[in-house]
Structure formats: structure tokens, C-alpha cells
């Protein structure tokens, strides 16, 4: 059982999978399957087979596979905010906090032993490949009213406040930070699949290149008079 549990929006699940062994097994195997098969080919039937259980047991936790994907993405944003907190809590200046934040956003993601039921490396690949599917839907306004994107919003708000602390007159703090967070995923996707759309190397310096790009984009914009 994980020693640390994120409090995610209750509309993301029917029963919180973090609280039970079966629920954690569902999360662990859904990450592995979606990462390997892609979201389109992923089904609850395949997930049930992989955990040696039934589809009915999965439906006790999630009403459908789209809500499961939203849960995984929501968990990722909470985990990223947790990581950013770890690396910024000892810092006092907002500029230092922003630089550390950009580093965490851009860095290569590695397995976090604090949460042994989820592979953050595979989950990050899912975020890069499948993120847009969580909100580019006809259901987005209803999902938003139910608070399903609160993890992403919370992270944006936290980082935006550091931007405002540096430049109170900057008119687009939320726009800038949401762009930074989404660009971090898009540029990695482009590097792997559509390389002519990015200057981020596929290997070996992709994460350093990404950090340099995001930091340049952020500070060159908010420091402009």
C-alpha cells in the first residue's frame, strides 16, 4: 500500500483505486496496457484478463475507460505538483522557484518508489501521447463543471503565482503556464513522431534541450518590458 495518497476529484472514480489492492492493481496494469497498446486499443476486457479478474470488478472503480484515462492524467498532474513542491519548498525567490519548476517539468521522468503501484515513466509516455483525449471532447464543459481538470488547474495556479510575483504587470500568467505545461508534452511527442515540427533532439540531449526552450520561452516573455 502506498504511504502517500493524492486526494483526487471524486467524480474521477466510483471507488478510489488508491485505497485497495485490487484498485492499485487496476491502475498498475491499465498504465502498462495503455502505454503498450494505445488508448484506442485498450479495453476493460483486456484489462480484466491482465489482472485475472472480471470487467465488473473494474466498473466498480471506473464507469468507463475515458474516465479511467482522466483519472490517470489527473494523478499525473498531482504527482508533478508534488515533485515541484519537493524541489521548490526550500527556495525563497520566485525566480529560483520557476527555474526549479521548469527543470522538474522538462526532466526525464523516472520511477518514484513512493508509489509502488504505478510506473511514472510509462504514465508520462501516456500523458505525452494521450493527454488531448481527456479534454478535446463534446463532454468537456460538463467534465469541467464536475472539477475533473482540477489537478491541472491547481498546478497552473501555483506556478502562475510565481510569475505574478516576478512581474505583477504581466497580463498572461495563466496563458503562459498552461502553454508551458502543454508544450513540454507536445514537443516530446513531435521529437518522436513529427520531428520537422520541433528543434528538440530525439536523443541524446532532448530533456536538456526542452528545459532550455521552456526556460527561454518563459523568462524572455515575462521579463519583457
PASEBA-1860 file (N, C-alpha, C; in nm, 3 decimals):
! residues 225
1> XXXXXXXX> 0.084/-0.120/0.000/0.000/0.000/0.000/0.088/0.125/0.000 ~ 0.053/0.222/-0.081/0.131/0.345/-0.089/0.124/0.421/0.042 ~ 0.234/0.482/0.080/0.236/0.560/0.203/0.181/0.700/0.182 ~ 0.172/0.744/0.058/0.121/0.876/0.025/0.009/0.861/-0.077 ~ -0.104/0.924/-0.050/-0.221/0.914/-0.137/-0.264/1.053/-0.179 ~ -0.285/1.074/-0.307/-0.333/1.202/-0.357/-0.486/1.207/-0.346 ~ -0.537/1.319/-0.307/-0.682/1.338/-0.299/-0.731/1.393/-0.433 ~ -0.779/1.304/-0.517/-0.827/1.343/-0.649/-0.977/1.369/-0.644
9> XXXXXXXX> -1.025/1.443/-0.743/-1.167/1.474/-0.752/-1.249/1.345/-0.753 ~ -1.351/1.339/-0.669/-1.429/1.216/-0.653/-1.510/1.180/-0.777 ~ -1.531/1.274/-0.868/-1.602/1.244/-0.992/-1.516/1.163/-1.089 ~ -1.387/1.151/-1.060/-1.298/1.076/-1.148/-1.312/0.925/-1.130 ~ -1.373/0.883/-1.022/-1.382/0.740/-0.994/-1.512/0.708/-0.922 ~ -1.549/0.581/-0.925/-1.662/0.534/-0.847/-1.614/0.491/-0.709 ~ -1.497/0.427/-0.706/-1.429/0.391/-0.582/-1.282/0.423/-0.599 ~ -1.222/0.488/-0.500/-1.083/0.532/-0.513/-0.989/0.411/-0.522
17> XXXXXXXX> -0.923/0.392/-0.637/-0.838/0.274/-0.655/-0.712/0.276/-0.568 ~ -0.675/0.393/-0.516/-0.556/0.401/-0.432/-0.574/0.328/-0.299 ~ -0.702/0.303/-0.262/-0.731/0.254/-0.128/-0.734/0.101/-0.115 ~ -0.731/0.029/-0.226/-0.740/-0.117/-0.219/-0.632/-0.183/-0.305 ~ -0.604/-0.308/-0.274/-0.506/-0.382/-0.352/-0.554/-0.403/-0.495 ~ -0.684/-0.437/-0.511/-0.739/-0.454/-0.645/-0.733/-0.323/-0.722 ~ -0.770/-0.213/-0.657/-0.767/-0.084/-0.724/-0.628/-0.046/-0.772 ~ -0.529/-0.068/-0.689/-0.391/-0.040/-0.728/-0.347/-0.131/-0.842
25> XXXXXXXX> -0.396/-0.256/-0.840/-0.364/-0.348/-0.948/-0.427/-0.303/-1.080 ~ -0.547/-0.248/-1.071/-0.614/-0.193/-1.190/-0.531/-0.078/-1.247 ~ -0.485/0.012/-1.161/-0.406/0.125/-1.206/-0.274/0.078/-1.267 ~ -0.205/-0.009/-1.196/-0.075/-0.060/-1.243/-0.088/-0.121/-1.382 ~ -0.186/-0.206/-1.402/-0.199/-0.278/-1.529/-0.260/-0.191/-1.639 ~ -0.346/-0.096/-1.603/-0.401/-0.006/-1.705/-0.292/0.083/-1.763 ~ -0.199/0.128/-1.679/-0.087/0.208/-1.729/-0.002/0.125/-1.824 ~ 0.026/0.001/-1.786/0.108/-0.086/-1.871/0.038/-0.112/-2.005
33> XXXXXXXX> -0.092/-0.138/-2.002/-0.165/-0.172/-2.125/-0.182/-0.051/-2.216 ~ -0.222/0.064/-2.159/-0.241/0.183/-2.242/-0.108/0.226/-2.304 ~ -0.001/0.217/-2.227/0.131/0.252/-2.278/0.170/0.159/-2.393 ~ 0.137/0.032/-2.382/0.179/-0.067/-2.483/0.084/-0.069/-2.603 ~ -0.047/-0.061/-2.578/-0.145/-0.078/-2.686/-0.193/0.054/-2.745 ~ -0.189/0.161/-2.668/-0.254/0.286/-2.706/-0.395/0.288/-2.652 ~ -0.449/0.407/-2.630/-0.581/0.419/-2.566/-0.692/0.359/-2.653 ~ -0.682/0.375/-2.785/-0.787/0.325/-2.873/-0.803/0.173/-2.863
41> XXXXXXXX> -0.692/0.101/-2.851/-0.696/-0.045/-2.847/-0.715/-0.099/-2.705 ~ -0.707/-0.014/-2.607/-0.724/-0.055/-2.467/-0.872/-0.076/-2.437 ~ -0.905/-0.187/-2.369/-1.043/-0.215/-2.328/-1.044/-0.270/-2.186 ~ -1.159/-0.259/-2.121/-1.173/-0.318/-1.988/-1.164/-0.470/-1.994 ~ -1.204/-0.530/-2.106/-1.192/-0.675/-2.121/-1.045/-0.716/-2.116 ~ -0.960/-0.645/-2.189/-0.817/-0.675/-2.187/-0.757/-0.648/-2.050 ~ -0.803/-0.543/-1.985/-0.754/-0.512/-1.851/-0.794/-0.621/-1.752 ~ -0.920/-0.668/-1.762/-0.967/-0.774/-1.672/-0.883/-0.900/-1.689
49> XXXXXXXX> -0.850/-0.933/-1.812/-0.768/-1.052/-1.837/-0.629/-1.034/-1.777 ~ -0.574/-0.914/-1.785/-0.438/-0.892/-1.737/-0.429/-0.896/-1.584 ~ -0.540/-0.866/-1.515/-0.538/-0.869/-1.368/-0.605/-0.994/-1.313 ~ -0.645/-1.086/-1.404/-0.707/-1.211/-1.361/-0.837/-1.185/-1.284 ~ -0.917/-1.094/-1.335/-1.041/-1.058/-1.268/-1.150/-1.041/-1.373 ~ -1.255/-0.968/-1.339/-1.368/-0.951/-1.429/-1.386/-0.805/-1.466 ~ -1.454/-0.780/-1.579/-1.484/-0.643/-1.617/-1.571/-0.576/-1.511 ~ -1.660/-0.652/-1.450/-1.749/-0.597/-1.347/-1.670/-0.540/-1.230
57> XXXXXXXX> -1.559/-0.604/-1.196/-1.477/-0.554/-1.085/-1.414/-0.420/-1.120 ~ -1.381/-0.401/-1.248/-1.322/-0.273/-1.292/-1.428/-0.163/-1.292 ~ -1.549/-0.198/-1.334/-1.657/-0.099/-1.336/-1.696/-0.053/-1.196 ~ -1.657/-0.128/-1.095/-1.682/-0.082/-0.958/-1.591/0.035/-0.921 ~ -1.485/0.055/-1.001/-1.392/0.165/-0.977/-1.407/0.279/-1.078 ~ -1.435/0.244/-1.204/-1.444/0.345/-1.310/-1.564/0.315/-1.400 ~ -1.639/0.421/-1.435/-1.759/0.400/-1.514/-1.729/0.367/-1.659 ~ -1.613/0.410/-1.711/-1.573/0.378/-1.848/-1.424/0.404/-1.864
65> XXXXXXXX> -1.370/0.367/-1.979/-1.225/0.379/-1.997/-1.180/0.524/-2.012 ~ -1.268/0.610/-2.062/-1.233/0.751/-2.073/-1.215/0.814/-1.935 ~ -1.303/0.776/-1.842/-1.289/0.828/-1.706/-1.163/0.772/-1.639 ~ -1.127/0.650/-1.671/-1.002/0.593/-1.621/-0.882/0.673/-1.674 ~ -0.883/0.707/-1.803/-0.774/0.787/-1.859/-0.767/0.923/-1.790 ~ -0.883/0.985/-1.768/-0.884/1.114/-1.699/-0.827/1.101/-1.558 ~ -0.857/0.990/-1.493/-0.802/0.966/-1.360/-0.649/0.957/-1.366 ~ -0.598/0.880/-1.461/-0.452/0.864/-1.472/-0.384/0.997/-1.499
73> XXXXXXXX> -0.442/1.077/-1.588/-0.383/1.208/-1.619/-0.393/1.299/-1.496 ~ -0.507/1.294/-1.427/-0.523/1.374/-1.306/-0.423/1.335/-1.199 ~ -0.398/1.204/-1.186/-0.298/1.156/-1.089/-0.159/1.208/-1.128 ~ -0.131/1.209/-1.258/-0.001/1.257/-1.305/0.020/1.403/-1.267 ~ -0.080/1.488/-1.286/-0.064/1.631/-1.253/-0.043/1.647/-1.102 ~ -0.113/1.569/-1.021/-0.093/1.576/-0.876/0.048/1.532/-0.839 ~ 0.097/1.427/-0.905/0.232/1.379/-0.879/0.335/1.484/-0.922 ~ 0.313/1.549/-1.036/0.406/1.652/-1.083/0.408/1.770/-0.986
81> XXXXXXXX> 0.292/1.808/-0.934/0.288/1.918/-0.836/0.362/1.877/-0.709 ~ 0.344/1.753/-0.668/0.417/1.700/-0.552/0.568/1.707/-0.575 ~ 0.614/1.671/-0.695/0.756/1.676/-0.728/0.806/1.821/-0.729 ~ 0.727/1.911/-0.784/0.766/2.052/-0.787/0.775/2.108/-0.645 ~ 0.681/2.069/-0.559/0.687/2.113/-0.419/0.816/2.067/-0.352 ~ 0.856/1.943/-0.378/0.978/1.889/-0.318/1.101/1.974/-0.355 ~ 1.104/2.021/-0.480/1.222/2.090/-0.530/1.215/2.242/-0.513 ~ 1.103/2.294/-0.466/1.091/2.440/-0.453/1.066/2.486/-0.310
89> XXXXXXXX> 1.029/2.396/-0.220/0.992/2.438/-0.083/1.106/2.506/-0.008 ~ 1.229/2.469/-0.040/1.343/2.529/0.031/1.390/2.659/-0.034 ~ 1.329/2.694/-0.147/1.369/2.815/-0.218/1.282/2.933/-0.175 ~ 1.337/3.052/-0.176/1.264/3.170/-0.128/1.226/3.267/-0.239 ~ 1.305/3.272/-0.347/1.281/3.369/-0.454/1.195/3.307/-0.565 ~ 1.096/3.379/-0.613/1.009/3.324/-0.717/1.083/3.286/-0.845 ~ 1.188/3.361/-0.879/1.265/3.326/-0.999/1.336/3.192/-0.980 ~ 1.390/3.169/-0.862/1.453/3.041/-0.833/1.350/2.928/-0.838
97> XXXXXXXX> 1.232/2.955/-0.783/1.126/2.855/-0.784/1.084/2.821/-0.927 ~ 1.073/2.922/-1.012/1.033/2.898/-1.151/1.139/2.817/-1.226 ~ 1.265/2.847/-1.204/1.371/2.772/-1.271/1.372/2.626/-1.226 ~ 1.355/2.604/-1.096/1.348/2.466/-1.046/1.225/2.395/-1.101 ~ 1.115/2.468/-1.111/0.991/2.414/-1.163/1.007/2.369/-1.309 ~ 1.068/2.453/-1.390/1.090/2.420/-1.530/1.177/2.295/-1.542 ~ 1.275/2.283/-1.456/1.362/2.166/-1.458/1.282/2.039/-1.431 ~ 1.194/2.043/-1.332/1.111/1.926/-1.299/1.016/1.892/-1.414
105> XXXXXXXX> 0.957/1.995/-1.475/0.866/1.972/-1.587/0.937/1.907/-1.705 ~ 1.059/1.952/-1.733/1.129/1.909/-1.854/1.210/1.781/-1.835 ~ 1.248/1.749/-1.714/1.342/1.639/-1.691/1.284/1.503/-1.731 ~ 1.373/1.409/-1.756/1.332/1.271/-1.784/1.263/1.215/-1.661 ~ 1.145/1.157/-1.681/1.070/1.104/-1.568/1.121/0.964/-1.532 ~ 1.135/0.940/-1.401/1.186/0.813/-1.352/1.090/0.755/-1.249 ~ 1.103/0.624/-1.225/1.014/0.555/-1.131/1.029/0.615/-0.993 ~ 0.915/0.644/-0.929/0.911/0.702/-0.795/0.868/0.593/-0.698
113> XXXXXXXX> 0.960/0.547/-0.615/0.933/0.434/-0.524/0.829/0.468/-0.417 ~ 0.796/0.596/-0.402/0.692/0.635/-0.307/0.558/0.574/-0.346 ~ 0.539/0.550/-0.475/0.412/0.496/-0.526/0.442/0.368/-0.603 ~ 0.443/0.256/-0.533/0.487/0.133/-0.598/0.382/0.069/-0.687 ~ 0.261/0.129/-0.693/0.155/0.071/-0.775/0.145/0.136/-0.913 ~ 0.237/0.227/-0.943/0.227/0.296/-1.071/0.366/0.324/-1.127 ~ 0.380/0.305/-1.257/0.506/0.329/-1.327/0.500/0.470/-1.387 ~ 0.566/0.564/-1.323/0.559/0.704/-1.368/0.624/0.724/-1.503
121> XXXXXXXX> 0.720/0.640/-1.539/0.785/0.652/-1.670/0.683/0.621/-1.780 ~ 0.611/0.509/-1.764/0.508/0.473/-1.860/0.392/0.572/-1.857 ~ 0.357/0.619/-1.737/0.247/0.715/-1.726/0.283/0.844/-1.799 ~ 0.408/0.887/-1.790/0.448/1.008/-1.861/0.435/0.989/-2.012 ~ 0.469/0.871/-2.061/0.451/0.844/-2.204/0.303/0.852/-2.242 ~ 0.216/0.806/-2.154/0.071/0.815/-2.179/0.028/0.961/-2.183 ~ 0.078/1.042/-2.090/0.043/1.184/-2.089/0.086/1.250/-2.220 ~ 0.207/1.220/-2.265/0.257/1.276/-2.390/0.169/1.235/-2.508
129> XXXXXXXX> 0.129/1.109/-2.512/0.057/1.056/-2.628/-0.094/1.077/-2.623 ~ -0.152/1.079/-2.502/-0.298/1.070/-2.490/-0.363/1.189/-2.420 ~ -0.285/1.286/-2.374/-0.339/1.396/-2.294/-0.458/1.464/-2.360 ~ -0.446/1.496/-2.488/-0.552/1.573/-2.555/-0.686/1.502/-2.552 ~ -0.685/1.370/-2.544/-0.810/1.293/-2.544/-0.893/1.315/-2.418 ~ -0.831/1.368/-2.314/-0.905/1.388/-2.190/-0.996/1.511/-2.193 ~ -0.966/1.608/-2.281/-1.046/1.731/-2.281/-1.097/1.773/-2.418 ~ -1.044/1.720/-2.527/-1.097/1.755/-2.660/-1.217/1.666/-2.691
137> XXXXXXXX> -1.325/1.689/-2.616/-1.446/1.608/-2.628/-1.568/1.699/-2.621 ~ -1.683/1.648/-2.665/-1.809/1.722/-2.651/-1.850/1.736/-2.504 ~ -1.794/1.651/-2.419/-1.829/1.645/-2.278/-1.748/1.740/-2.193 ~ -1.657/1.816/-2.254/-1.557/1.890/-2.177/-1.617/1.990/-2.079 ~ -1.725/2.059/-2.117/-1.783/2.159/-2.028/-1.846/2.095/-1.905 ~ -1.911/1.981/-1.925/-1.969/1.907/-1.812/-1.858/1.854/-1.722 ~ -1.754/1.798/-1.784/-1.641/1.747/-1.707/-1.575/1.860/-1.628 ~ -1.566/1.977/-1.688/-1.505/2.090/-1.619/-1.588/2.133/-1.498
145> XXXXXXXX> -1.721/2.136/-1.514/-1.809/2.173/-1.404/-1.798/2.074/-1.288 ~ -1.768/1.947/-1.321/-1.752/1.846/-1.217/-1.612/1.847/-1.156 ~ -1.525/1.934/-1.207/-1.393/1.950/-1.148/-1.291/1.848/-1.190 ~ -1.310/1.785/-1.307/-1.222/1.677/-1.348/-1.083/1.726/-1.388 ~ -1.068/1.855/-1.413/-0.937/1.909/-1.452/-0.873/1.989/-1.339 ~ -0.919/1.965/-1.216/-0.872/2.045/-1.102/-0.723/2.024/-1.075 ~ -0.669/1.906/-1.104/-0.526/1.883/-1.083/-0.441/1.972/-1.172 ~ -0.479/1.981/-1.299/-0.406/2.066/-1.393/-0.422/2.213/-1.355
153> XXXXXXXX> -0.543/2.252/-1.316/-0.569/2.391/-1.278/-0.492/2.430/-1.153 ~ -0.485/2.340/-1.056/-0.412/2.366/-0.933/-0.264/2.391/-0.961 ~ -0.208/2.307/-1.047/-0.067/2.323/-1.082/-0.043/2.454/-1.155 ~ -0.129/2.487/-1.251/-0.116/2.614/-1.324/-0.124/2.733/-1.230 ~ -0.217/2.729/-1.136/-0.234/2.840/-1.042/-0.110/2.858/-0.956 ~ -0.054/2.748/-0.906/0.065/2.756/-0.822/0.181/2.823/-0.897 ~ 0.206/2.778/-1.020/0.320/2.831/-1.096/0.292/2.974/-1.142 ~ 0.167/3.003/-1.178/0.131/3.138/-1.223/0.155/3.242/-1.115
161> XXXXXXXX> 0.137/3.204/-0.989/0.159/3.299/-0.879/0.306/3.340/-0.870 ~ 0.396/3.251/-0.907/0.539/3.288/-0.909/0.567/3.384/-1.023 ~ 0.499/3.364/-1.136/0.514/3.457/-1.248/0.468/3.596/-1.207 ~ 0.353/3.604/-1.141/0.299/3.732/-1.098/0.391/3.799/-0.996 ~ 0.454/3.718/-0.910/0.547/3.774/-0.811/0.667/3.839/-0.878 ~ 0.710/3.786/-0.991/0.823/3.843/-1.065/0.780/3.967/-1.143 ~ 0.666/3.957/-1.209/0.618/4.069/-1.290/0.467/4.085/-1.270 ~ 0.425/4.165/-1.173/0.282/4.183/-1.144/0.204/4.242/-1.262
169> XXXXXXXX> 0.274/4.305/-1.356/0.207/4.367/-1.470/0.195/4.275/-1.591 ~ 0.253/4.156/-1.581/0.242/4.064/-1.694/0.097/4.019/-1.708 ~ 0.036/4.040/-1.826/-0.109/4.020/-1.838/-0.153/3.875/-1.864 ~ -0.059/3.783/-1.888/-0.099/3.649/-1.932/-0.035/3.536/-1.850 ~ -0.037/3.542/-1.717/0.031/3.438/-1.639/-0.030/3.299/-1.659 ~ -0.161/3.287/-1.658/-0.225/3.157/-1.676/-0.203/3.103/-1.817 ~ -0.212/3.193/-1.914/-0.187/3.154/-2.052/-0.046/3.101/-2.069 ~ 0.050/3.169/-2.011/0.190/3.129/-2.024/0.214/2.992/-1.961
177> XXXXXXXX> 0.164/2.971/-1.839/0.194/2.847/-1.769/0.121/2.727/-1.831 ~ -0.003/2.744/-1.871/-0.070/2.633/-1.939/0.000/2.600/-2.070 ~ 0.051/2.702/-2.138/0.128/2.679/-2.261/0.257/2.604/-2.232 ~ 0.325/2.641/-2.126/0.450/2.574/-2.087/0.424/2.426/-2.060 ~ 0.321/2.396/-1.981/0.293/2.258/-1.941/0.252/2.173/-2.061 ~ 0.171/2.229/-2.149/0.128/2.153/-2.267/0.241/2.141/-2.369 ~ 0.320/2.247/-2.384/0.432/2.242/-2.479/0.535/2.138/-2.439 ~ 0.555/2.119/-2.310/0.651/2.019/-2.263/0.615/1.881/-2.315
185> XXXXXXXX> 0.485/1.852/-2.323/0.440/1.721/-2.374/0.441/1.720/-2.528 ~ 0.393/1.827/-2.588/0.384/1.831/-2.734/0.520/1.823/-2.800 ~ 0.618/1.892/-2.746/0.750/1.892/-2.808/0.816/1.755/-2.801 ~ 0.794/1.681/-2.693/0.846/1.545/-2.684/0.775/1.453/-2.784 ~ 0.645/1.473/-2.801/0.570/1.395/-2.899/0.621/1.425/-3.040 ~ 0.640/1.553/-3.070/0.692/1.591/-3.202/0.831/1.532/-3.225 ~ 0.915/1.534/-3.123/1.051/1.481/-3.138/1.049/1.334/-3.176 ~ 0.951/1.260/-3.122/0.942/1.117/-3.151/0.873/1.087/-3.282
193> XXXXXXXX> 0.774/1.169/-3.320/0.686/1.130/-3.431/0.679/1.231/-3.545 ~ 0.696/1.359/-3.516/0.687/1.464/-3.618/0.806/1.559/-3.604 ~ 0.926/1.508/-3.624/1.048/1.584/-3.590/1.065/1.714/-3.666 ~ 1.003/1.729/-3.782/1.018/1.855/-3.855/0.944/1.970/-3.787 ~ 0.862/1.940/-3.685/0.786/2.044/-3.615/0.856/2.093/-3.489 ~ 0.974/2.041/-3.460/1.043/2.080/-3.337/1.193/2.085/-3.360 ~ 1.261/2.157/-3.272/1.407/2.156/-3.270/1.460/2.081/-3.148 ~ 1.371/2.012/-3.077/1.412/1.929/-2.964/1.468/1.799/-3.019
201> XXXXXXXX> 1.591/1.768/-2.983/1.654/1.646/-3.032/1.581/1.523/-2.979 ~ 1.577/1.418/-3.062/1.522/1.292/-3.012/1.616/1.230/-2.911 ~ 1.742/1.232/-2.937/1.847/1.182/-2.848/1.976/1.258/-2.883 ~ 2.070/1.273/-2.794/2.068/1.231/-2.653/2.035/1.344/-2.557 ~ 2.014/1.467/-2.609/2.001/1.584/-2.520/1.860/1.639/-2.514 ~ 1.762/1.554/-2.539/1.625/1.604/-2.554/1.574/1.677/-2.430 ~ 1.603/1.627/-2.311/1.547/1.687/-2.190/1.619/1.817/-2.156 ~ 1.748/1.823/-2.180/1.822/1.948/-2.161/1.775/2.052/-2.263
209> XXXXXXXX> 1.754/2.008/-2.388/1.703/2.099/-2.492/1.565/2.152/-2.455 ~ 1.480/2.062/-2.404/1.344/2.101/-2.366/1.347/2.200/-2.251 ~ 1.430/2.176/-2.153/1.442/2.269/-2.040/1.489/2.406/-2.088 ~ 1.587/2.408/-2.176/1.639/2.535/-2.228/1.530/2.610/-2.304 ~ 1.454/2.538/-2.386/1.346/2.602/-2.463/1.239/2.660/-2.371 ~ 1.193/2.581/-2.274/1.086/2.626/-2.186/1.130/2.743/-2.100 ~ 1.254/2.737/-2.049/1.305/2.847/-1.967/1.319/2.974/-2.050 ~ 1.367/2.960/-2.173/1.381/3.076/-2.261/1.245/3.137/-2.293
217> XXXXXXXX> 1.148/3.051/-2.326/1.013/3.098/-2.357/0.953/3.173/-2.240 ~ 0.969/3.118/-2.122/0.909/3.178/-2.003/0.973/3.310/-1.966 ~ 1.104/3.310/-1.945/1.169/3.431/-1.891/1.185/3.541/-1.996 ~ 1.206/3.505/-2.121/1.214/3.608/-2.224/1.081/3.680/-2.240 ~ 0.972/3.612/-2.207/0.840/3.673/-2.218/0.806/3.756/-2.096 ~ 0.820/3.699/-1.977/0.776/3.772/-1.857/0.871/3.884/-1.817 ~ 0.997/3.879/-1.866/1.093/3.985/-1.834/1.085/4.102/-1.933 ~ 1.007/4.082/-2.038/0.998/4.188/-2.141/0.927/4.310/-2.084
225> X> 0.984/4.425/-2.107/0.926/4.549/-2.055/0.811/4.597/-2.144
END
